[in-house]
Amino acid sequence: MKLVFGFVCALFYSFMSFGQITQWTDINYANDSLEGHKLDIYLPDGGQTEYKVVVLIYGSAWFANNMKQMAFQAMGKPLLDGGFAVVSINHRSSGDAKFPAQINDVKAAVRFIRAHADEYRLDTSFIGITGFSSGGHLSSLAGTTNGVKVYKVGDTEMDIEGNVGDCTSFSSRVDAVVDWFGPIDMTRMENCATTKGADSPEATLIGGTPAEHMGVLTLLNPMTYIDEKDPKFLVIHGDADTVVPHCQSVFFKDALSAKGRLEEFITVPQGQHGPITFNEQTFKKMTEFFRKQAAMDLCPANITLVPHIRPGSKKNPPQKQFYTLY
């Protein structure tokens, strides 16, 4: 699948200055040598002994295994200002391994966070998770598969939890999810009605033509697993998204609402696949949602969202970012 690149300076806040934050980078959470099994940890400059956690997952159409830094640049600052430790993770790409390797990796990273909380000053009484595009899909899947180990649909059975890493005795549970325009139901990705073809990102992810692997698509779908015990969700999607149709989030919010798991669904007018959808108001919504779910005050004194930087500003020239299909 051809990658789509672009200047997306309008997507992001300016995250060039983070102050005196504490950080650890390129920690391998699986005790192996894979790039896709690394994570970075960032702590706010808040003087606390430990911080509640939000995990970040990048979007890449599942094609990338090394974009954790980009995810932090995109979303890290509002969460740090909100008082959270931010853990930005890599996962194996669809070229490295087929599904469910990607969700196995996400769960391994969460287990690692719990196992090593004391080393990195992490308060694992709350672990939220968020991601955009394919990262939104994986974040959502992590949320709806809390406690799910092996799951079977018809003749298709998959190990959703996996056994990646050395921390398998720890829980992979997450406590709240923010889904930014993630693809959810791959059986309805084409015109909100049917599957895409053999050249689609999801075909690479599952290793075959989507229409011929409906059981796998069902297991790939976060809606398959929703129940009343799942964490609360905030779902955000632009109504002008031409990469992941807005209807994907409509399907998801309806399913979450039916089980009482939807906190809020935000449709961003004229929001695209990143541009306009990422903005000061939606980042504030994300941070406030996580603070509410973590039983923290909604308006911390130290939260100062960095102003939006417009393209072509002389003071703040555009930053080049690379983006791929969902």
C-alpha positions as CSV (number, residue, x, y, z in Angstrom):
1,M,0.0,0.0,0.0
2,K,1.4,3.4,-1.0
3,L,2.0,5.6,2.0
4,V,0.5,9.1,2.0
5,F,2.8,11.8,3.3
6,G,2.2,15.4,4.0
7,F,2.9,18.5,5.9
8,V,0.6,18.4,8.9
9,C,1.9,21.2,11.0
10,A,-1.7,22.3,11.4
11,L,-2.3,19.0,13.2
12,F,-0.2,19.6,16.2
13,Y,0.5,22.0,18.9
14,S,4.1,23.2,19.1
15,F,5.9,20.7,21.3
16,M,9.4,21.9,20.8
17,S,9.9,22.9,24.4
18,F,8.8,20.6,27.2
19,G,10.6,22.2,30.1
20,Q,12.5,20.1,32.6
21,I,10.7,16.8,32.2
22,T,12.1,13.4,33.3
23,Q,12.3,10.9,30.5
24,W,13.5,7.4,29.7
25,T,13.7,6.3,26.1
26,D,14.0,3.1,24.1
27,I,13.1,0.8,26.9
28,N,12.4,-2.7,25.6
29,Y,9.3,-4.0,27.2
30,A,9.6,-7.5,25.8
31,N,13.2,-8.3,26.7
32,D,14.2,-8.8,23.1
33,S,16.0,-6.8,20.4
34,L,12.9,-5.7,18.3
35,E,12.4,-2.0,17.5
36,G,8.7,-2.7,17.7
37,H,9.0,-3.6,21.4
38,K,10.4,-0.3,22.6
39,L,8.7,2.4,24.7
40,D,9.5,5.9,26.0
41,I,8.4,7.2,29.4
42,Y,7.9,10.9,30.2
43,L,7.0,12.4,33.6
44,P,5.6,15.9,34.2
45,D,7.6,18.6,36.0
46,G,5.2,18.4,38.9
47,G,7.4,17.3,41.8
48,Q,5.3,14.3,42.7
49,T,6.7,11.0,43.7
50,E,4.5,9.1,41.2
51,Y,2.1,9.8,38.4
52,K,-1.0,8.2,36.9
53,V,-0.4,6.9,33.4
54,V,-1.6,7.4,29.9
55,V,-0.3,5.2,27.1
56,L,0.0,6.6,23.6
57,I,-0.2,4.7,20.3
58,Y,0.7,6.2,16.9
59,G,-1.3,5.8,13.7
60,S,0.4,4.2,10.7
61,A,-2.1,1.9,9.1
62,W,-0.3,-0.7,11.2
63,F,2.6,-0.4,8.8
64,A,5.1,1.2,11.2
65,N,7.0,-0.2,14.1
66,N,9.0,2.9,15.2
67,M,6.7,6.0,15.5
68,K,6.5,6.4,19.3
69,Q,8.2,9.7,19.2
70,M,5.8,11.1,16.7
71,A,2.9,10.1,18.9
72,F,4.4,11.9,21.8
73,Q,5.0,15.0,19.7
74,A,1.4,14.9,18.6
75,M,-0.3,14.4,22.0
76,G,2.2,14.4,24.8
77,K,2.2,18.0,26.0
78,P,-1.5,18.3,27.0
79,L,-1.3,15.0,28.9
80,L,1.9,16.1,30.7
81,D,0.3,19.4,31.6
82,G,-2.7,17.4,32.9
83,G,-0.4,15.7,35.4
84,F,0.0,12.3,33.7
85,A,3.0,10.2,33.0
86,V,3.0,9.6,29.3
87,V,4.2,6.2,27.9
88,S,4.5,6.2,24.2
89,I,4.9,2.7,22.7
90,N,6.0,1.0,19.5
91,H,4.4,-2.2,18.3
92,R,5.2,-4.7,15.6
93,S,4.1,-3.6,12.2
94,S,1.9,-5.7,9.9
95,G,5.1,-6.4,7.9
96,D,6.7,-7.7,11.0
97,A,3.9,-10.0,12.1
98,K,0.2,-10.5,11.4
99,F,-2.7,-9.8,13.8
100,P,-3.0,-10.4,16.8
101,A,0.7,-9.5,17.3
102,Q,-0.1,-5.8,17.5
103,I,-2.6,-6.1,20.3
104,N,-0.4,-8.7,22.0
105,D,2.3,-6.0,22.0
106,V,0.0,-3.3,23.5
107,K,-1.0,-5.6,26.3
108,A,2.7,-6.6,26.9
109,A,3.6,-2.9,27.3
110,V,0.8,-2.3,29.8
111,R,2.0,-5.4,31.8
112,F,5.5,-4.0,31.7
113,I,4.3,-0.6,33.1
114,R,2.7,-2.4,36.0
115,A,5.7,-4.6,36.7
116,H,8.2,-1.7,36.6
117,A,6.0,1.0,38.1
118,D,8.3,1.7,41.1
119,E,11.4,2.1,38.9
120,Y,9.7,4.8,36.8
121,R,7.5,6.5,39.4
122,L,4.3,5.3,37.9
123,D,1.0,5.1,39.7
124,T,-0.7,2.2,38.1
125,S,-3.9,2.7,40.0
126,F,-4.9,4.4,36.7
127,I,-3.7,3.5,33.2
128,G,-5.5,5.3,30.4
129,I,-4.8,4.6,26.8
130,T,-5.2,6.7,23.6
131,G,-4.2,6.6,20.0
132,F,-5.1,8.0,16.6
133,S,-6.1,6.2,13.5
134,S,-4.7,2.6,13.7
135,G,-3.5,3.6,17.1
136,G,-7.1,4.5,18.0
137,H,-8.1,1.0,16.8
138,L,-5.5,-0.7,19.0
139,S,-6.4,1.5,22.0
140,S,-10.0,0.7,21.6
141,L,-9.3,-3.0,21.3
142,A,-7.2,-2.9,24.4
143,G,-10.1,-1.3,26.2
144,T,-12.8,-3.8,25.1
145,T,-10.6,-6.9,25.6
146,N,-9.8,-6.3,29.3
147,G,-9.7,-9.8,30.8
148,V,-10.0,-11.5,27.4
149,K,-7.3,-14.1,26.8
150,V,-8.4,-16.5,24.0
151,Y,-11.5,-15.7,21.9
152,K,-13.2,-17.8,19.2
153,V,-15.6,-16.8,16.4
154,G,-16.9,-19.7,14.5
155,D,-13.9,-21.8,13.5
156,T,-11.4,-18.9,14.1
157,E,-9.7,-18.7,17.4
158,M,-7.0,-16.2,18.5
159,D,-4.9,-15.5,21.5
160,I,-5.7,-11.9,22.2
161,E,-3.6,-11.5,25.4
162,G,-0.5,-13.2,24.1
163,N,2.6,-14.0,26.1
164,V,5.0,-11.3,24.9
165,G,7.7,-10.3,27.4
166,D,8.6,-11.4,31.0
167,C,5.7,-9.8,32.8
168,T,2.9,-12.1,32.0
169,S,1.8,-12.4,35.7
170,F,0.7,-8.8,35.6
171,S,-2.6,-7.4,34.4
172,S,-3.0,-5.7,31.0
173,R,-6.1,-3.9,32.0
174,V,-6.6,-0.3,31.0
175,D,-9.0,2.1,32.9
176,A,-10.1,4.6,30.2
177,V,-9.8,5.0,26.4
178,V,-9.8,7.9,24.0
179,D,-10.2,6.8,20.4
180,W,-9.2,9.4,17.8
181,F,-10.7,8.4,14.4
182,G,-9.8,4.8,14.6
183,P,-11.0,2.2,12.1
184,I,-13.2,-0.2,14.0
185,D,-15.3,-2.4,11.8
186,M,-13.3,-3.7,8.8
187,T,-16.3,-5.4,7.3
188,R,-17.7,-1.9,6.6
189,M,-14.6,0.2,5.7
190,E,-15.6,0.7,2.0
191,N,-18.4,3.3,1.8
192,C,-19.5,2.3,5.3
193,A,-21.0,-0.9,3.8
194,T,-18.5,-3.5,2.8
195,T,-14.8,-4.7,3.0
196,K,-11.9,-3.1,1.2
197,G,-9.8,-5.1,-1.2
198,A,-6.6,-7.2,-1.2
199,D,-4.4,-4.1,-1.4
200,S,-5.9,-2.5,1.8
201,P,-3.9,-2.0,5.0
202,E,-6.2,-4.4,6.8
203,A,-5.4,-7.1,4.2
204,T,-1.7,-6.7,5.1
205,L,-2.6,-6.8,8.8
206,I,-4.5,-10.1,8.6
207,G,-2.5,-11.7,5.8
208,G,-5.3,-12.1,3.2
209,T,-8.2,-10.6,1.4
210,P,-10.6,-9.2,4.0
211,A,-13.8,-10.6,2.4
212,E,-12.3,-14.1,2.7
213,H,-11.4,-13.8,6.4
214,M,-14.6,-12.5,8.0
215,G,-13.8,-14.4,11.2
216,V,-10.5,-12.6,11.6
217,L,-12.2,-9.3,10.9
218,T,-14.7,-10.0,13.7
219,L,-11.8,-10.7,16.1
220,L,-10.1,-7.5,14.9
221,N,-13.3,-5.5,15.7
222,P,-13.3,-3.9,19.2
223,M,-17.1,-4.0,19.1
224,T,-17.0,-7.8,19.3
225,Y,-15.9,-7.7,22.9
226,I,-17.9,-4.8,24.4
227,D,-19.6,-5.5,27.8
228,E,-20.7,-3.6,30.8
229,K,-17.3,-4.2,32.6
230,D,-15.3,-2.3,30.0
231,P,-13.8,1.1,30.8
232,K,-15.4,4.4,29.7
233,F,-14.6,5.7,26.2
234,L,-14.3,9.1,24.6
235,V,-14.5,8.9,20.8
236,I,-13.4,11.8,18.6
237,H,-13.8,11.9,14.8
238,G,-13.9,14.6,12.1
239,D,-16.9,14.5,9.8
240,A,-14.7,15.3,6.7
241,D,-12.3,12.4,7.3
242,T,-11.7,10.8,3.9
243,V,-9.3,8.1,5.2
244,V,-11.3,6.5,8.0
245,P,-15.0,7.2,7.4
246,H,-16.8,9.1,10.2
247,C,-19.4,6.3,10.2
248,Q,-16.8,4.0,11.8
249,S,-17.0,6.1,15.0
250,V,-20.7,6.3,14.7
251,F,-20.9,2.5,14.6
252,F,-18.6,2.4,17.6
253,K,-20.4,5.0,19.7
254,D,-23.7,3.2,19.2
255,A,-22.3,-0.1,20.4
256,L,-20.6,1.5,23.4
257,S,-23.7,3.4,24.3
258,A,-25.8,0.2,24.2
259,K,-23.6,-1.2,27.0
260,G,-23.2,2.1,28.9
261,R,-19.5,2.5,28.1
262,L,-19.6,5.8,26.1
263,E,-18.7,8.9,28.1
264,E,-18.9,11.2,25.1
265,F,-18.8,11.2,21.3
266,I,-17.3,14.3,19.6
267,T,-17.8,15.0,16.0
268,V,-15.5,17.8,14.8
269,P,-17.2,19.8,12.0
270,Q,-15.0,19.8,8.9
271,G,-12.4,17.7,10.8
272,Q,-10.1,15.7,8.6
273,H,-7.9,12.7,9.3
274,G,-5.9,14.8,11.8
275,P,-6.1,18.4,10.6
276,I,-8.8,20.4,12.4
277,T,-9.8,17.3,14.4
278,F,-6.6,17.8,16.5
279,N,-7.2,21.1,18.1
280,E,-7.0,22.9,21.5
281,Q,-10.5,22.0,22.4
282,T,-10.3,18.3,21.6
283,F,-7.0,18.0,23.4
284,K,-8.5,19.6,26.4
285,K,-11.5,17.2,26.2
286,M,-9.1,14.3,26.2
287,T,-7.2,15.5,29.2
288,E,-10.3,16.4,31.2
289,F,-11.8,12.9,30.4
290,F,-8.7,11.1,31.6
291,R,-8.6,13.3,34.8
292,K,-12.3,12.5,35.5
293,Q,-11.8,8.8,35.0
294,A,-8.7,8.9,37.2
295,A,-10.6,10.8,39.9
296,M,-8.4,13.8,39.6
297,D,-9.4,17.4,39.8
298,L,-10.7,18.5,36.3
299,C,-8.8,21.8,36.2
300,P,-5.2,21.5,37.6
301,A,-3.4,24.7,38.3
302,N,-0.4,23.7,36.1
303,I,-2.3,22.9,32.9
304,T,-1.2,25.3,30.2
305,L,-2.1,24.1,26.7
306,V,0.4,25.5,24.1
307,P,-1.3,27.8,21.6
308,H,-2.1,26.4,18.1
309,I,0.6,27.2,15.6
310,R,-0.7,28.1,12.1
311,P,1.2,27.2,8.9
312,G,3.7,29.8,7.8
313,S,4.2,31.6,11.1
314,K,7.5,33.5,11.1
315,K,7.9,33.0,14.8
316,N,7.1,29.3,14.6
317,P,7.8,27.8,11.2
318,P,5.9,24.7,10.2
319,Q,7.3,21.3,11.5
320,K,7.4,18.6,8.9
321,Q,5.6,15.4,10.0
322,F,4.9,12.2,8.1
323,Y,1.6,10.5,8.1
324,T,0.3,7.3,6.6
325,L,-3.0,5.9,5.7
326,Y,-4.9,5.0,8.9
